[in-house]
């Protein structure tokens, strides 16, 4: 799964101890929606779904 540099920066805003789980959830969301690159928009869509 490819991440844009902007999306990686957004991921760094998440506390380090939950970051791996958040990354997995975002990547799972992307796979389920046939998305191959995580952008800030995809990150925000996934985050909204999980909040």
PyMOL Python script that loads the backbone (N, CA, C, O; Angstrom):
from pymol import cmd

cmd.read_pdbstr("""\
ATOM      1  N   UNK A   1       0.853  -1.176   0.000  1.00  0.00           N
ATOM      2  CA  UNK A   1       0.000   0.000   0.000  1.00  0.00           C
ATOM      3  C   UNK A   1       0.896   1.235   0.000  1.00  0.00           C
ATOM      4  O   UNK A   1       1.807   1.367   0.817  1.00  0.00           O
ATOM      5  N   UNK A   2       0.617   2.112  -0.917  1.00  0.00           N
ATOM      6  CA  UNK A   2       1.418   3.340  -1.041  1.00  0.00           C
ATOM      7  C   UNK A   2       0.740   4.476  -0.285  1.00  0.00           C
ATOM      8  O   UNK A   2      -0.481   4.624  -0.315  1.00  0.00           O
ATOM      9  N   UNK A   3       1.552   5.267   0.386  1.00  0.00           N
ATOM     10  CA  UNK A   3       1.081   6.440   1.124  1.00  0.00           C
ATOM     11  C   UNK A   3       1.730   7.677   0.534  1.00  0.00           C
ATOM     12  O   UNK A   3       2.925   7.669   0.237  1.00  0.00           O
ATOM     13  N   UNK A   4       0.946   8.757   0.358  1.00  0.00           N
ATOM     14  CA  UNK A   4       1.546  10.018  -0.052  1.00  0.00           C
ATOM     15  C   UNK A   4       2.281  10.596   1.154  1.00  0.00           C
ATOM     16  O   UNK A   4       1.981  10.246   2.295  1.00  0.00           O
ATOM     17  N   UNK A   5       3.229  11.468   0.901  1.00  0.00           N
ATOM     18  CA  UNK A   5       3.982  12.061   2.017  1.00  0.00           C
ATOM     19  C   UNK A   5       3.064  12.877   2.931  1.00  0.00           C
ATOM     20  O   UNK A   5       3.277  12.923   4.142  1.00  0.00           O
ATOM     21  N   UNK A   6       2.043  13.521   2.352  1.00  0.00           N
ATOM     22  CA  UNK A   6       1.107  14.295   3.166  1.00  0.00           C
ATOM     23  C   UNK A   6       0.304  13.387   4.091  1.00  0.00           C
ATOM     24  O   UNK A   6       0.067  13.728   5.250  1.00  0.00           O
ATOM     25  N   UNK A   7      -0.112  12.235   3.581  1.00  0.00           N
ATOM     26  CA  UNK A   7      -0.871  11.291   4.406  1.00  0.00           C
ATOM     27  C   UNK A   7       0.014  10.716   5.504  1.00  0.00           C
ATOM     28  O   UNK A   7      -0.452  10.499   6.623  1.00  0.00           O
ATOM     29  N   UNK A   8       1.279  10.468   5.202  1.00  0.00           N
ATOM     30  CA  UNK A   8       2.202   9.968   6.222  1.00  0.00           C
ATOM     31  C   UNK A   8       2.384  10.997   7.332  1.00  0.00           C
ATOM     32  O   UNK A   8       2.504  10.634   8.502  1.00  0.00           O
ATOM     33  N   UNK A   9       2.406  12.266   6.973  1.00  0.00           N
ATOM     34  CA  UNK A   9       2.517  13.324   7.979  1.00  0.00           C
ATOM     35  C   UNK A   9       1.285  13.333   8.887  1.00  0.00           C
ATOM     36  O   UNK A   9       1.399  13.518  10.099  1.00  0.00           O
ATOM     37  N   UNK A  10       0.109  13.132   8.290  1.00  0.00           N
ATOM     38  CA  UNK A  10      -1.118  13.085   9.087  1.00  0.00           C
ATOM     39  C   UNK A  10      -1.076  11.894  10.046  1.00  0.00           C
ATOM     40  O   UNK A  10      -1.519  11.996  11.190  1.00  0.00           O
ATOM     41  N   UNK A  11      -0.547  10.778   9.582  1.00  0.00           N
ATOM     42  CA  UNK A  11      -0.443   9.588  10.423  1.00  0.00           C
ATOM     43  C   UNK A  11       0.441   9.858  11.634  1.00  0.00           C
ATOM     44  O   UNK A  11       0.198   9.324  12.716  1.00  0.00           O
ATOM     45  N   UNK A  12       1.459  10.681  11.453  1.00  0.00           N
ATOM     46  CA  UNK A  12       2.371  11.006  12.553  1.00  0.00           C
ATOM     47  C   UNK A  12       1.692  11.819  13.658  1.00  0.00           C
ATOM     48  O   UNK A  12       2.227  11.930  14.761  1.00  0.00           O
ATOM     49  N   UNK A  13       0.516  12.388  13.369  1.00  0.00           N
ATOM     50  CA  UNK A  13      -0.230  13.138  14.381  1.00  0.00           C
ATOM     51  C   UNK A  13      -0.896  12.205  15.393  1.00  0.00           C
ATOM     52  O   UNK A  13      -1.278  12.625  16.486  1.00  0.00           O
ATOM     53  N   UNK A  14      -1.029  10.938  15.010  1.00  0.00           N
ATOM     54  CA  UNK A  14      -1.637   9.941  15.891  1.00  0.00           C
ATOM     55  C   UNK A  14      -0.578   9.495  16.901  1.00  0.00           C
ATOM     56  O   UNK A  14       0.572   9.278  16.521  1.00  0.00           O
ATOM     57  N   UNK A  15      -0.939   9.356  18.171  1.00  0.00           N
ATOM     58  CA  UNK A  15       0.051   8.907  19.164  1.00  0.00           C
ATOM     59  C   UNK A  15       0.739   7.612  18.726  1.00  0.00           C
ATOM     60  O   UNK A  15       0.104   6.699  18.200  1.00  0.00           O
ATOM     61  N   UNK A  16       2.046   7.558  18.955  1.00  0.00           N
ATOM     62  CA  UNK A  16       2.857   6.456  18.438  1.00  0.00           C
ATOM     63  C   UNK A  16       2.372   5.084  18.882  1.00  0.00           C
ATOM     64  O   UNK A  16       2.536   4.109  18.149  1.00  0.00           O
ATOM     65  N   UNK A  17       1.780   4.990  20.065  1.00  0.00           N
ATOM     66  CA  UNK A  17       1.396   3.677  20.573  1.00  0.00           C
ATOM     67  C   UNK A  17       0.135   3.115  19.915  1.00  0.00           C
ATOM     68  O   UNK A  17      -0.124   1.918  20.032  1.00  0.00           O
ATOM     69  N   UNK A  18      -0.647   3.934  19.235  1.00  0.00           N
ATOM     70  CA  UNK A  18      -1.817   3.434  18.495  1.00  0.00           C
ATOM     71  C   UNK A  18      -1.637   3.554  16.983  1.00  0.00           C
ATOM     72  O   UNK A  18      -2.489   3.114  16.211  1.00  0.00           O
ATOM     73  N   UNK A  19      -0.534   4.146  16.573  1.00  0.00           N
ATOM     74  CA  UNK A  19      -0.283   4.378  15.142  1.00  0.00           C
ATOM     75  C   UNK A  19      -0.328   3.094  14.305  1.00  0.00           C
ATOM     76  O   UNK A  19      -0.960   3.092  13.249  1.00  0.00           O
ATOM     77  N   UNK A  20       0.327   1.986  14.741  1.00  0.00           N
ATOM     78  CA  UNK A  20       0.268   0.765  13.911  1.00  0.00           C
ATOM     79  C   UNK A  20      -1.159   0.259  13.693  1.00  0.00           C
ATOM     80  O   UNK A  20      -1.503  -0.172  12.592  1.00  0.00           O
ATOM     81  N   UNK A  21      -1.981   0.309  14.727  1.00  0.00           N
ATOM     82  CA  UNK A  21      -3.373  -0.132  14.590  1.00  0.00           C
ATOM     83  C   UNK A  21      -4.148   0.803  13.670  1.00  0.00           C
ATOM     84  O   UNK A  21      -4.951   0.355  12.851  1.00  0.00           O
ATOM     85  N   UNK A  22      -3.907   2.096  13.808  1.00  0.00           N
ATOM     86  CA  UNK A  22      -4.583   3.075  12.948  1.00  0.00           C
ATOM     87  C   UNK A  22      -4.181   2.867  11.494  1.00  0.00           C
ATOM     88  O   UNK A  22      -5.022   2.921  10.597  1.00  0.00           O
ATOM     89  N   UNK A  23      -2.899   2.630  11.268  1.00  0.00           N
ATOM     90  CA  UNK A  23      -2.413   2.398   9.906  1.00  0.00           C
ATOM     91  C   UNK A  23      -3.099   1.173   9.282  1.00  0.00           C
ATOM     92  O   UNK A  23      -3.502   1.202   8.119  1.00  0.00           O
ATOM     93  N   UNK A  24      -3.225   0.103  10.070  1.00  0.00           N
ATOM     94  CA  UNK A  24      -3.888  -1.111   9.572  1.00  0.00           C
ATOM     95  C   UNK A  24      -5.340  -0.829   9.213  1.00  0.00           C
ATOM     96  O   UNK A  24      -5.825  -1.276   8.174  1.00  0.00           O
ATOM     97  N   UNK A  25      -6.031  -0.091  10.069  1.00  0.00           N
ATOM     98  CA  UNK A  25      -7.443   0.219   9.808  1.00  0.00           C
ATOM     99  C   UNK A  25      -7.596   1.076   8.560  1.00  0.00           C
ATOM    100  O   UNK A  25      -8.503   0.851   7.758  1.00  0.00           O
ATOM    101  N   UNK A  26      -6.724   2.044   8.392  1.00  0.00           N
ATOM    102  CA  UNK A  26      -6.786   2.918   7.212  1.00  0.00           C
ATOM    103  C   UNK A  26      -6.506   2.105   5.949  1.00  0.00           C
ATOM    104  O   UNK A  26      -7.187   2.269   4.937  1.00  0.00           O
ATOM    105  N   UNK A  27      -5.510   1.236   6.011  1.00  0.00           N
ATOM    106  CA  UNK A  27      -5.182   0.403   4.853  1.00  0.00           C
ATOM    107  C   UNK A  27      -6.301  -0.588   4.549  1.00  0.00           C
ATOM    108  O   UNK A  27      -6.581  -0.864   3.382  1.00  0.00           O
ATOM    109  N   UNK A  28      -6.937  -1.120   5.573  1.00  0.00           N
ATOM    110  CA  UNK A  28      -8.075  -2.027   5.368  1.00  0.00           C
ATOM    111  C   UNK A  28      -9.221  -1.279   4.692  1.00  0.00           C
ATOM    112  O   UNK A  28      -9.839  -1.792   3.760  1.00  0.00           O
ATOM    113  N   UNK A  29      -9.500  -0.063   5.166  1.00  0.00           N
ATOM    114  CA  UNK A  29     -10.536   0.776   4.564  1.00  0.00           C
ATOM    115  C   UNK A  29     -10.238   0.995   3.082  1.00  0.00           C
ATOM    116  O   UNK A  29     -11.128   0.885   2.238  1.00  0.00           O
ATOM    117  N   UNK A  30      -8.981   1.305   2.775  1.00  0.00           N
ATOM    118  CA  UNK A  30      -8.588   1.548   1.388  1.00  0.00           C
ATOM    119  C   UNK A  30      -8.791   0.293   0.535  1.00  0.00           C
ATOM    120  O   UNK A  30      -9.332   0.370  -0.568  1.00  0.00           O
ATOM    121  N   UNK A  31      -8.354  -0.863   1.048  1.00  0.00           N
ATOM    122  CA  UNK A  31      -8.517  -2.117   0.299  1.00  0.00           C
ATOM    123  C   UNK A  31      -9.980  -2.411   0.022  1.00  0.00           C
ATOM    124  O   UNK A  31     -10.345  -2.810  -1.084  1.00  0.00           O
ATOM    125  N   UNK A  32     -10.807  -2.212   1.026  1.00  0.00           N
ATOM    126  CA  UNK A  32     -12.244  -2.479   0.871  1.00  0.00           C
ATOM    127  C   UNK A  32     -12.885  -1.569  -0.170  1.00  0.00           C
ATOM    128  O   UNK A  32     -13.928  -1.900  -0.733  1.00  0.00           O
ATOM    129  N   UNK A  33     -12.260  -0.425  -0.422  1.00  0.00           N
ATOM    130  CA  UNK A  33     -12.802   0.538  -1.384  1.00  0.00           C
ATOM    131  C   UNK A  33     -11.969   0.607  -2.666  1.00  0.00           C
ATOM    132  O   UNK A  33     -12.064   1.568  -3.429  1.00  0.00           O
ATOM    133  N   UNK A  34     -11.148  -0.435  -2.892  1.00  0.00           N
ATOM    134  CA  UNK A  34     -10.313  -0.527  -4.103  1.00  0.00           C
ATOM    135  C   UNK A  34      -9.430   0.693  -4.308  1.00  0.00           C
ATOM    136  O   UNK A  34      -9.273   1.174  -5.430  1.00  0.00           O
ATOM    137  N   UNK A  35      -8.858   1.189  -3.227  1.00  0.00           N
ATOM    138  CA  UNK A  35      -7.952   2.330  -3.282  1.00  0.00           C
ATOM    139  C   UNK A  35      -6.539   1.808  -3.107  1.00  0.00           C
ATOM    140  O   UNK A  35      -6.268   1.030  -2.193  1.00  0.00           O
ATOM    141  N   UNK A  36      -5.640   2.234  -3.976  1.00  0.00           N
ATOM    142  CA  UNK A  36      -4.265   1.719  -3.917  1.00  0.00           C
ATOM    143  C   UNK A  36      -3.288   2.697  -3.291  1.00  0.00           C
ATOM    144  O   UNK A  36      -2.203   2.299  -2.869  1.00  0.00           O
ATOM    145  N   UNK A  37      -3.650   3.963  -3.224  1.00  0.00           N
ATOM    146  CA  UNK A  37      -2.779   4.979  -2.639  1.00  0.00           C
ATOM    147  C   UNK A  37      -3.525   5.723  -1.545  1.00  0.00           C
ATOM    148  O   UNK A  37      -4.632   6.219  -1.756  1.00  0.00           O
ATOM    149  N   UNK A  38      -2.902   5.794  -0.365  1.00  0.00           N
ATOM    150  CA  UNK A  38      -3.500   6.525   0.751  1.00  0.00           C
ATOM    151  C   UNK A  38      -3.127   7.997   0.597  1.00  0.00           C
ATOM    152  O   UNK A  38      -1.957   8.370   0.670  1.00  0.00           O
ATOM    153  N   UNK A  39      -4.139   8.813   0.384  1.00  0.00           N
ATOM    154  CA  UNK A  39      -3.955  10.264   0.315  1.00  0.00           C
ATOM    155  C   UNK A  39      -4.543  10.870   1.588  1.00  0.00           C
ATOM    156  O   UNK A  39      -5.135  10.158   2.399  1.00  0.00           O
ATOM    157  N   UNK A  40      -4.385  12.160   1.761  1.00  0.00           N
ATOM    158  CA  UNK A  40      -4.975  12.828   2.917  1.00  0.00           C
ATOM    159  C   UNK A  40      -6.496  12.645   2.900  1.00  0.00           C
ATOM    160  O   UNK A  40      -7.113  12.458   3.948  1.00  0.00           O
ATOM    161  N   UNK A  41      -7.089  12.700   1.722  1.00  0.00           N
ATOM    162  CA  UNK A  41      -8.538  12.539   1.599  1.00  0.00           C
ATOM    163  C   UNK A  41      -8.970  11.153   2.058  1.00  0.00           C
ATOM    164  O   UNK A  41      -9.946  11.017   2.796  1.00  0.00           O
ATOM    165  N   UNK A  42      -8.250  10.129   1.625  1.00  0.00           N
ATOM    166  CA  UNK A  42      -8.565   8.754   2.028  1.00  0.00           C
ATOM    167  C   UNK A  42      -8.369   8.617   3.536  1.00  0.00           C
ATOM    168  O   UNK A  42      -9.194   8.014   4.223  1.00  0.00           O
ATOM    169  N   UNK A  43      -7.286   9.173   4.042  1.00  0.00           N
ATOM    170  CA  UNK A  43      -7.004   9.160   5.482  1.00  0.00           C
ATOM    171  C   UNK A  43      -8.182   9.751   6.251  1.00  0.00           C
ATOM    172  O   UNK A  43      -8.637   9.175   7.239  1.00  0.00           O
ATOM    173  N   UNK A  44      -8.673  10.905   5.793  1.00  0.00           N
ATOM    174  CA  UNK A  44      -9.770  11.579   6.486  1.00  0.00           C
ATOM    175  C   UNK A  44     -11.066  10.791   6.386  1.00  0.00           C
ATOM    176  O   UNK A  44     -11.840  10.741   7.342  1.00  0.00           O
ATOM    177  N   UNK A  45     -11.308  10.174   5.232  1.00  0.00           N
ATOM    178  CA  UNK A  45     -12.517   9.341   5.074  1.00  0.00           C
ATOM    179  C   UNK A  45     -12.471   8.160   6.033  1.00  0.00           C
ATOM    180  O   UNK A  45     -13.465   7.845   6.687  1.00  0.00           O
ATOM    181  N   UNK A  46     -11.324   7.514   6.113  1.00  0.00           N
ATOM    182  CA  UNK A  46     -11.171   6.357   7.000  1.00  0.00           C
ATOM    183  C   UNK A  46     -11.318   6.786   8.455  1.00  0.00           C
ATOM    184  O   UNK A  46     -11.988   6.122   9.247  1.00  0.00           O
ATOM    185  N   UNK A  47     -10.691   7.891   8.791  1.00  0.00           N
ATOM    186  CA  UNK A  47     -10.757   8.390  10.172  1.00  0.00           C
ATOM    187  C   UNK A  47     -12.195   8.721  10.554  1.00  0.00           C
ATOM    188  O   UNK A  47     -12.621   8.425  11.670  1.00  0.00           O
ATOM    189  N   UNK A  48     -12.945   9.329   9.644  1.00  0.00           N
ATOM    190  CA  UNK A  48     -14.336   9.676   9.906  1.00  0.00           C
ATOM    191  C   UNK A  48     -15.172   8.415  10.133  1.00  0.00           C
ATOM    192  O   UNK A  48     -16.080   8.403  10.963  1.00  0.00           O
ATOM    193  N   UNK A  49     -14.857   7.367   9.391  1.00  0.00           N
ATOM    194  CA  UNK A  49     -15.595   6.109   9.530  1.00  0.00           C
ATOM    195  C   UNK A  49     -15.363   5.482  10.901  1.00  0.00           C
ATOM    196  O   UNK A  49     -16.276   4.886  11.473  1.00  0.00           O
ATOM    197  N   UNK A  50     -14.156   5.613  11.425  1.00  0.00           N
ATOM    198  CA  UNK A  50     -13.816   4.966  12.688  1.00  0.00           C
ATOM    199  C   UNK A  50     -14.128   5.806  13.916  1.00  0.00           C
ATOM    200  O   UNK A  50     -14.075   5.306  15.040  1.00  0.00           O
ATOM    201  N   UNK A  51     -14.449   7.070  13.714  1.00  0.00           N
ATOM    202  CA  UNK A  51     -14.778   7.939  14.870  1.00  0.00           C
ATOM    203  C   UNK A  51     -16.238   7.911  15.189  1.00  0.00           C
ATOM    204  O   UNK A  51     -16.679   8.579  16.124  1.00  0.00           O
TER     205      UNK A  51
END
""", "prot")
cmd.dss("prot")
cmd.show_as("cartoon", "prot")
cmd.util.cbc("prot")
cmd.orient("prot")
